[in-house]
Amino acid sequence: MVGFVPPCRVVGRHLSDMANQLLVDDDGKIEQDKRVRIVDLCSGSGGPLPFVSSFLPEQTSVLLTDKFPSFGGADSDVPPIDESNENNENNEKKEQHDEDRQIAYMPRSVDAMACRLDCDIRTLFASFHHFTPDQATGILKDAVRNQQRIAIYEFTYNSIGAVLVGLVVLPLVALLSTPLIVFRQVRRRIAKGQACNAAFLFDIVRRLFFTFVVPIVPLVIWLDGTVSHLRTYSPAELLELVRRADRRQQYDWAIEQLDILDYPFLYPVPITVLSGRPKWKGAE
């Protein structure tokens, strides 16, 4: 029997290990009074981190950010960060995350190539391939300049096998996920005491129509996924980006490929991870 591990769990375990490295003391024990703050860049409308966060240590807080924020819709359970104590709007290092919340979002624009938010780990999920080599190098340079750890997770892979698998898997994902999305939207409206008005119902009908009757949604998802596969940086290309971004070799870098099947040749789309940490912080 082929063993399958959900991608969010695979990524969660990897990111949890990074967080735990920052939480342990000299004796290798977790310090309960310590906290690890993760700033997620290019989060879009949320991305996978709200699901991944359930696998992180309790002392971890997560802040979702984007250059063009689109968080906080009716379908979102993630609250905005409390900026009431902000004394200088331009000094983002004074942002204080509400420690009672594990995850929140930043309503203001945050540039991945010029992030001034204070954090322990920066993350990017399924977004790095959208950037040109110069932009991608800029993202890595900014992490090095601020001496912050960074972890980049790509769920696509530049290979013929990945493209062929996507031809079947991506439309299937659209067909299977649409009813779940609709159910979640309706359930949240009911839980919040909001009425399912005409505009909301029209949006639901439109989503179902263009998924199952005229399958435009599966086609768009397949096209987007195929382009993403072809744009994804290979490990060799990632090494070149690292070389350009860290010419003084201030960081320890690692490129890993995490499989979600016991037999990866059955599903040749590993999760590629590029991670880096300042050498002066040592190997905890």
CORCOR-V376038 format. One line per field, one symbol per residue. phi: phi as a letter, one per 30 degrees, with the letter a starting at -180 (. if undefined). psi: psi as a letter, one per 40 degrees, with the letter a starting at -180 (. if undefined). burial: # if it has 16 or more other ideal C-beta (glycine too) atoms within 10 Angstrom, else .. Layout:
phi->???
psi->???
burial->???
//
This chain:
phi->.ddcceeddededdddddddddcdcdcicdddddbcccccchdickiddeddddcdeddccbbdbadbdbdiddcccdddddcdcdcbddcddddcddddcdbabcdcdbddcadcddacbcbbchbdddcdeddddddddddddchcdbbcccccbdadedddddecdddddddddeedddddddddddddicddddddddddddddddccccdddeddddddddddedcdddeddddddddddbdchdcccbcbbcdcbdbdddbdbddcbcbbbddddicd
psi->hhhhhhdddddddddddddddeeiadeeihhdeiihhhhhifebedaedddddeeiidehihhhiidghfieidehehiiihedehdhdegeeehhhheehdhiiheihhhdefhehhidhiihhfedeeiidddddddddddddefiiihhhheihgiddddddddddddddddddddddddddddddddefiigiddddddddddddedddggdddddddddddddddehhidddddddddddgdefeihihhihhieidgeedgfgihhhhiiihdeeig.
burial->......##.###.###.######...........#########..#####.##.###.########..#.#....#.#.##..........#..#.#....#####...#.##.#.#.###########.#....#########.#.############..##.##...##..#...#...#..#...#..............#..#..##...#.##..##..##.##..##....#..##..##....#.#.#..###......#.#########.......
//
